[in-house]
């Protein structure tokens, strides 16, 4: 099973930026579809962005134009660059790896956007 390790969360002010990283184990990372999800207190987990094994990207409407998902297959890492952060972006962010019918989740990293 793939293992995911997330990093990069923290406290930022509105309008600030943050870059999240998710590093995966294994030798077939290039074949995974990777995604970021987030969950705010009292709310259901929501999908944020996806980058496919072919590097096609998709974004939730709430983050389009502000967030950028990317991957570096040589480093087995997927990134989420978050710019123009808003208080509503406050959540625990989770990395997800999808290969065929399997899904693996990271432990999550807290992002807090507050004045």
WOFENZI-V13241 format. One record per helix or strand of 3 or more residues. SS is the DSSP state (~ for helix, > for strand). FROM is the first residue (numbers start at 0). TO is the last residue. If there is no record, write none. Layout:
BEGIN
ss: [SS,SS]
from: [FROM,FROM]
to: [TO,TO]
END
This chain:
BEGIN
ss: [>,>,>,~,>,>,>,>,~,>,~,>,>,>]
from: [3,9,17,28,32,45,56,66,72,76,86,90,101,108]
to: [6,11,23,30,38,50,58,71,74,81,88,98,104,112]
END
